[in-house]
Amino acid sequence: MFAATPKPPYYAVIFTSVRTQGDNGYDDMAERMVALAAQQPGFLGVESAREEIGITVSYWESLEAIKNWREHTEHTIARQQGREKWYEDFRVRICKVEREYGI
């Protein structure tokens, strides 16, 4: 259920979105992006939830790993399609995780 992240510090990319109506190929692309991200150097894991808004948090070893993922060709195509047909609005936030705790 939760990503198996290492001891901090590491980085989190928080993608918060409001979807457009209909699937329009979104589910297939989202599944592909998670599978592709998991193959990238520096990827640590992902957590996602979707209701009224969607929140996907991906975890990365470094800012360089995040930059490389952002510049990946297929991810660039998916981002463009997202702007054109899947999202009414979205925000991307990049954070450094300094501390983690839980049960």
C-alpha positions in Angstrom: 0.0 0.0 0.0 2.8 2.5 0.9 6.0 2.9 -1.1 9.0 1.2 0.6 11.1 4.3 0.8 14.6 4.4 2.3 15.7 6.4 5.3 15.4 10.1 4.5 16.5 12.3 2.9 15.0 11.6 -0.4 12.6 13.6 -2.7 8.9 13.5 -3.4 7.0 14.7 -6.5 3.4 15.5 -5.5 1.1 15.6 -8.6 -2.4 16.9 -7.7 -5.0 16.9 -10.4 -8.6 17.5 -11.4 -9.6 15.2 -14.3 -11.7 15.9 -17.3 -14.8 13.8 -18.0 -14.2 10.3 -19.5 -11.2 8.1 -19.7 -9.9 9.0 -23.2 -7.0 6.6 -22.8 -6.0 7.9 -19.4 -6.0 4.7 -17.4 -3.8 2.9 -19.9 -1.3 5.8 -20.0 -1.3 6.1 -16.2 -0.5 2.4 -15.9 2.3 2.7 -18.5 3.8 5.8 -16.8 4.0 4.0 -13.4 5.6 0.9 -15.0 8.1 3.1 -16.9 8.9 5.3 -13.9 9.7 2.2 -11.9 12.4 1.4 -14.5 14.2 4.7 -14.1 17.4 5.2 -12.1 16.6 6.8 -8.8 12.9 5.8 -8.6 11.9 4.7 -5.1 8.2 4.2 -5.3 4.7 5.7 -5.9 1.5 6.2 -4.0 -1.8 7.3 -5.6 -5.4 8.1 -4.7 -8.2 9.4 -6.8 -11.6 10.8 -5.8 -12.7 14.4 -6.3 -9.0 15.2 -6.9 -6.2 12.9 -7.7 -3.0 12.8 -5.8 0.0 10.8 -6.9 3.3 11.0 -5.0 6.4 9.5 -6.6 9.6 9.2 -4.6 13.1 9.7 -5.9 16.7 9.5 -4.8 17.7 12.9 -6.1 16.7 16.0 -8.0 18.7 14.8 -10.9 16.6 11.6 -11.1 13.4 13.7 -11.1 14.8 15.9 -13.9 15.7 12.8 -16.0 12.2 11.4 -15.5 10.7 14.7 -16.5 12.8 14.7 -19.7 12.0 11.1 -20.6 10.5 11.0 -24.1 7.4 9.0 -23.3 6.7 10.9 -20.1 7.0 14.2 -22.1 4.3 12.9 -24.5 2.1 11.8 -21.6 2.4 15.3 -20.0 1.4 16.9 -23.3 -1.6 14.7 -23.7 -2.5 15.4 -20.0 -2.6 19.1 -20.7 -4.7 18.6 -23.9 -7.3 16.0 -22.8 -7.0 14.6 -19.3 -6.7 17.4 -16.8 -8.8 20.4 -16.0 -6.2 21.6 -13.6 -3.0 20.2 -11.9 -0.1 21.2 -9.7 3.3 19.6 -9.4 5.2 20.1 -6.1 8.7 18.8 -5.5 9.8 18.4 -1.9 12.7 17.1 0.0 11.7 14.5 2.6 13.6 15.2 5.8 11.8 12.9 8.2 9.4 10.0 8.0 7.5 8.1 10.7 4.4 5.9 11.1 3.0 3.0 12.9 
